C-alpha cells in the first residue's frame, strides 16, 4: 500500500496511525496538495489527501472510506471501531465530530492566513463552529473515566480526536486553547505519548 499525504494533516495522520496499529505495511509518500498537486492528481483527481493506493492499484480517497476499508483487513476483535450497535454508532459520532472539527479548522486557517482580505463573517462562523465542537467533545469526554474514549482499548474515535487537536493547536493557536478543555487536553496528552503517535508525526508546515 502507498499512503500519500503529509502527517501534519490530521486526516493523513489518523490513517497512518491506524495502519501502524494494525501492523499493515505501507509506503509513505509525503506529498503536499500545494507543492505536489501534479503528482497527486495522477492518483486522485480531487488532489486531496489522504490518498491510499492499494496493492492491486485501486485508489481510495477520503479518510472515512480508507478507515472503513482497513477495518475489513483485520479480524473483528482487532477492529478499532466496535462491530455491534449502538457502540459502533456512538464511536462513529465522536469520530465524525473530530473530523468535522478538523475540516472547519483547515477552512478557518485558509481563510485567516491565505486570503489577503479574510471574511469577518466566515471567520466568526468557523470559529463558532470550532469552539462548539470542542465544547461538545469536552462534555462527552468529561463523562467518561476510562483511559480511552470507549473503554480500556484505543479506537478510531480516540485517534481522530487526538489528531484533530494536534493539528489545530499548531495551526490555530490563537483560537484553540485547551486550558478550557482539560479532559480533551488530558486525552490528547495520553494519545500523543503512545508509540504509534510518536512514530506517525510531523510538525505543522504552513502551506506556501
TIKELUM-963541 format. One record per residue (C-alpha): z negated, y, x. Coordinates in Angstrom, 2 decimals, decimal comma. Each point is the difference from the previous one (the first is absolute). Layout:
<nodes>
<node zz="Z" yy="Y" xx="X"/>
...
</nodes>
This chain:
<nodes>
<node zz="0,00" yy="0,00" xx="0,00"/>
<node zz="0,58" yy="3,59" xx="1,02"/>
<node zz="-2,29" yy="2,77" xx="-1,27"/>
<node zz="1,61" yy="3,43" xx="0,25"/>
<node zz="-2,07" yy="3,17" xx="-0,03"/>
<node zz="-2,74" yy="1,74" xx="1,93"/>
<node zz="-3,61" yy="-1,01" xx="-0,45"/>
<node zz="-1,09" yy="3,58" xx="-0,70"/>
<node zz="1,49" yy="-0,64" xx="-3,46"/>
<node zz="-2,71" yy="-1,50" xx="-2,18"/>
<node zz="2,68" yy="-2,05" xx="-1,79"/>
<node zz="1,37" yy="-1,54" xx="3,19"/>
<node zz="-3,48" yy="-0,52" xx="1,37"/>
<node zz="-1,26" yy="-1,91" xx="-3,06"/>
<node zz="2,94" yy="-2,39" xx="0,36"/>
<node zz="-0,62" yy="-0,43" xx="3,73"/>
<node zz="-3,68" yy="-0,72" xx="-0,60"/>
<node zz="0,82" yy="-2,54" xx="-2,73"/>
<node zz="2,49" yy="-1,76" xx="2,30"/>
<node zz="-2,65" yy="-0,10" xx="2,72"/>
<node zz="-2,72" yy="-1,35" xx="-2,28"/>
<node zz="2,42" yy="-2,65" xx="-1,27"/>
<node zz="0,94" yy="-0,97" xx="3,59"/>
<node zz="3,68" yy="0,56" xx="-0,81"/>
<node zz="1,97" yy="0,89" xx="3,16"/>
<node zz="2,15" yy="3,11" xx="-0,21"/>
<node zz="1,99" yy="2,36" xx="2,17"/>
<node zz="-0,96" yy="3,64" xx="-0,38"/>
<node zz="2,62" yy="2,73" xx="0,23"/>
<node zz="-1,83" yy="3,35" xx="-0,15"/>
<node zz="2,90" yy="2,01" xx="-1,35"/>
<node zz="-0,50" yy="3,41" xx="-1,56"/>
<node zz="1,57" yy="0,98" xx="-3,31"/>
<node zz="0,90" yy="3,29" xx="1,69"/>
<node zz="1,03" yy="-0,87" xx="3,55"/>
<node zz="1,41" yy="-3,47" xx="-0,74"/>
<node zz="1,51" yy="0,55" xx="-3,44"/>
<node zz="3,40" yy="-1,35" xx="1,03"/>
<node zz="-1,36" yy="-3,27" xx="1,33"/>
<node zz="-2,33" yy="-0,38" xx="-2,96"/>
<node zz="2,79" yy="0,62" xx="-2,52"/>
<node zz="1,84" yy="-3,05" xx="1,33"/>
<node zz="-2,82" yy="-2,11" xx="-1,47"/>
<node zz="-1,29" yy="2,18" xx="-2,83"/>
<node zz="2,33" yy="2,49" xx="-1,73"/>
<node zz="-3,05" yy="1,95" xx="-1,17"/>
<node zz="-0,94" yy="0,59" xx="3,66"/>
<node zz="-3,63" yy="-0,61" xx="-0,89"/>
<node zz="-2,76" yy="-2,02" xx="1,59"/>
<node zz="-1,35" yy="-2,60" xx="-0,04"/>
<node zz="3,11" yy="-2,10" xx="0,19"/>
<node zz="-0,45" yy="-3,72" xx="0,62"/>
<node zz="2,89" yy="-2,15" xx="1,22"/>
<node zz="-0,63" yy="-3,65" xx="-0,83"/>
<node zz="0,98" yy="-2,88" xx="2,27"/>
<node zz="3,03" yy="-0,76" xx="-2,20"/>
<node zz="1,19" yy="3,61" xx="0,24"/>
<node zz="-1,10" yy="1,12" xx="-3,46"/>
<node zz="-1,54" yy="3,46" xx="0,02"/>
<node zz="-3,03" yy="0,99" xx="-2,05"/>
<node zz="-0,95" yy="3,61" xx="-0,69"/>
<node zz="-3,17" yy="1,52" xx="-1,50"/>
<node zz="-3,43" yy="-1,08" xx="1,15"/>
<node zz="-0,96" yy="-1,47" xx="-3,40"/>
<node zz="3,01" yy="-2,32" xx="0,01"/>
<node zz="-0,57" yy="-0,97" xx="3,62"/>
<node zz="-3,68" yy="-0,78" xx="-0,58"/>
<node zz="0,88" yy="-2,05" xx="-3,08"/>
<node zz="2,45" yy="-2,04" xx="2,08"/>
<node zz="-2,44" yy="-0,53" xx="2,85"/>
<node zz="-2,53" yy="-1,42" xx="-2,44"/>
<node zz="2,47" yy="-2,74" xx="-0,91"/>
<node zz="0,15" yy="-1,13" xx="3,63"/>
<node zz="-3,64" yy="-1,11" xx="0,19"/>
<node zz="-2,03" yy="-2,41" xx="-2,07"/>
<node zz="-1,77" yy="1,55" xx="-3,01"/>
<node zz="-3,45" yy="-0,22" xx="1,60"/>
<node zz="1,13" yy="2,32" xx="2,83"/>
<node zz="1,73" yy="2,60" xx="-2,13"/>
<node zz="-1,38" yy="3,52" xx="0,24"/>
<node zz="0,49" yy="0,60" xx="-3,71"/>
<node zz="-1,97" yy="-2,16" xx="-2,43"/>
<node zz="2,15" yy="-2,50" xx="-1,86"/>
<node zz="-1,97" yy="0,02" xx="-3,26"/>
<node zz="-0,45" yy="2,72" xx="-2,60"/>
<node zz="-1,69" yy="2,38" xx="-0,48"/>
<node zz="-0,86" yy="0,05" xx="3,73"/>
<node zz="3,64" yy="0,35" xx="1,01"/>
<node zz="0,60" yy="2,92" xx="-2,37"/>
<node zz="-3,12" yy="1,81" xx="1,23"/>
<node zz="1,01" yy="-0,37" xx="3,65"/>
<node zz="3,54" yy="1,16" xx="-0,78"/>
<node zz="-1,42" yy="3,07" xx="-1,74"/>
<node zz="-2,00" yy="1,06" xx="3,06"/>
<node zz="2,96" yy="-0,63" xx="2,31"/>
<node zz="2,26" yy="2,00" xx="-2,32"/>
<node zz="-2,43" yy="2,92" xx="0,04"/>
<node zz="-0,07" yy="-0,15" xx="3,79"/>
<node zz="3,77" yy="-0,12" xx="0,44"/>
<node zz="0,43" yy="2,69" xx="-2,64"/>
<node zz="-2,50" yy="2,08" xx="1,94"/>
<node zz="2,03" yy="-0,56" xx="3,15"/>
<node zz="3,23" yy="0,99" xx="-1,77"/>
<node zz="-1,56" yy="3,25" xx="-1,18"/>
<node zz="-1,36" yy="0,64" xx="3,49"/>
<node zz="3,44" yy="-0,37" xx="1,59"/>
<node zz="1,54" yy="2,29" xx="-2,62"/>
<node zz="-2,71" yy="2,58" xx="0,55"/>
<node zz="0,39" yy="-0,11" xx="3,78"/>
<node zz="3,75" yy="0,53" xx="-0,28"/>
<node zz="-0,47" yy="2,91" xx="-2,39"/>
<node zz="-2,61" yy="1,71" xx="2,17"/>
<node zz="1,49" yy="-0,62" xx="3,43"/>
<node zz="3,75" yy="-0,58" xx="-0,30"/>
<node zz="0,92" yy="2,76" xx="-2,46"/>
<node zz="0,22" yy="3,59" xx="1,17"/>
<node zz="-1,36" yy="1,19" xx="-3,36"/>
<node zz="-2,27" yy="-2,59" xx="-1,54"/>
<node zz="-0,27" yy="-0,02" xx="-3,78"/>
<node zz="-3,54" yy="1,09" xx="-0,89"/>
<node zz="0,31" yy="-1,76" xx="-3,34"/>
<node zz="1,06" yy="-3,29" xx="1,60"/>
<node zz="-2,66" yy="0,21" xx="2,71"/>
<node zz="-2,68" yy="0,61" xx="-2,64"/>
<node zz="1,27" yy="-2,87" xx="-2,17"/>
<node zz="0,24" yy="-2,46" xx="2,89"/>
<node zz="-3,41" yy="1,03" xx="1,31"/>
<node zz="-1,55" yy="-0,59" xx="-3,42"/>
<node zz="1,67" yy="-3,41" xx="-0,26"/>
<node zz="-1,23" yy="-0,95" xx="3,45"/>
<node zz="-3,58" yy="1,09" xx="-0,60"/>
<node zz="-0,01" yy="-1,66" xx="-3,42"/>
<node zz="1,10" yy="-3,34" xx="1,43"/>
<node zz="-2,56" yy="0,26" xx="2,80"/>
<node zz="-2,74" yy="0,66" xx="-2,55"/>
<node zz="1,07" yy="-3,00" xx="-2,11"/>
<node zz="0,02" yy="-2,30" xx="3,03"/>
<node zz="-3,35" yy="1,32" xx="1,18"/>
<node zz="-1,56" yy="-0,69" xx="-3,39"/>
<node zz="1,42" yy="-3,51" xx="-0,07"/>
<node zz="-1,15" yy="-0,83" xx="3,53"/>
<node zz="-3,45" yy="1,48" xx="-0,62"/>
<node zz="-0,56" yy="-2,58" xx="-2,73"/>
<node zz="0,58" yy="-2,92" xx="2,36"/>
<node zz="-2,54" yy="-1,26" xx="2,54"/>
<node zz="2,23" yy="-2,65" xx="1,59"/>
<node zz="1,36" yy="0,50" xx="3,53"/>
<node zz="3,56" yy="0,00" xx="-1,33"/>
<node zz="1,25" yy="1,55" xx="-3,21"/>
<node zz="-0,04" yy="-3,19" xx="-2,03"/>
<node zz="-2,42" yy="-2,24" xx="1,81"/>
<node zz="-0,62" yy="-1,63" xx="3,34"/>
<node zz="3,59" yy="-0,18" xx="1,27"/>
<node zz="2,65" yy="2,61" xx="0,70"/>
<node zz="2,83" yy="0,57" xx="-2,46"/>
<node zz="3,10" yy="2,13" xx="-0,43"/>
<node zz="-2,01" yy="2,65" xx="-1,85"/>
<node zz="-2,27" yy="0,44" xx="3,04"/>
<node zz="3,00" yy="0,35" xx="2,29"/>
<node zz="1,91" yy="2,42" xx="-2,23"/>
<node zz="-2,99" yy="2,32" xx="-0,42"/>
<node zz="-0,90" yy="0,07" xx="3,70"/>
<node zz="3,59" yy="0,60" xx="1,11"/>
<node zz="0,46" yy="2,84" xx="-2,49"/>
<node zz="-3,26" yy="1,63" xx="1,07"/>
<node zz="0,86" yy="-0,18" xx="3,71"/>
<node zz="3,39" yy="1,61" xx="-0,52"/>
<node zz="-1,29" yy="2,81" xx="-2,19"/>
<node zz="-2,99" yy="0,81" xx="2,19"/>
<node zz="2,41" yy="0,49" xx="2,90"/>
<node zz="2,87" yy="1,71" xx="-1,84"/>
<node zz="-2,02" yy="2,14" xx="-2,46"/>
<node zz="-3,40" yy="0,64" xx="1,64"/>
<node zz="-0,25" yy="3,36" xx="-1,74"/>
<node zz="-0,08" yy="-1,76" xx="-3,37"/>
<node zz="-1,36" yy="-3,50" xx="0,54"/>
<node zz="-3,67" yy="0,16" xx="1,01"/>
<node zz="-1,73" yy="-3,29" xx="-0,59"/>
<node zz="-3,46" yy="1,53" xx="0,28"/>
<node zz="0,32" yy="0,40" xx="-3,76"/>
<node zz="0,92" yy="-3,70" xx="-0,28"/>
<node zz="-2,64" yy="-1,88" xx="2,00"/>
<node zz="0,83" yy="-3,42" xx="-1,46"/>
<node zz="3,67" yy="0,38" xx="0,84"/>
<node zz="-0,91" yy="1,26" xx="3,47"/>
<node zz="-2,18" yy="-3,06" xx="0,58"/>
<node zz="2,75" yy="-2,27" xx="-1,32"/>
<node zz="2,58" yy="1,55" xx="2,32"/>
<node zz="-2,31" yy="-0,27" xx="3,01"/>
<node zz="-0,65" yy="-3,68" xx="-0,74"/>
<node zz="3,70" yy="-0,78" xx="-0,34"/>
<node zz="1,06" yy="1,93" xx="3,09"/>
<node zz="-2,44" yy="-2,03" xx="2,09"/>
<node zz="1,79" yy="-3,25" xx="-0,84"/>
<node zz="2,31" yy="-1,49" xx="2,68"/>
<node zz="3,14" yy="0,14" xx="-2,16"/>
<node zz="-0,54" yy="3,71" xx="-0,70"/>
<node zz="-0,56" yy="0,74" xx="3,68"/>
<node zz="3,17" yy="-1,89" xx="0,92"/>
<node zz="2,25" yy="1,42" xx="-2,74"/>
<node zz="-0,54" yy="3,69" xx="0,62"/>
<node zz="1,79" yy="3,15" xx="1,06"/>
<node zz="-1,36" yy="3,57" xx="-0,02"/>
<node zz="1,76" yy="2,27" xx="-2,46"/>
<node zz="3,18" yy="1,52" xx="1,44"/>
<node zz="1,21" yy="3,03" xx="-2,01"/>
<node zz="3,74" yy="-0,14" xx="-0,76"/>
<node zz="2,13" yy="2,44" xx="1,90"/>
</nodes>
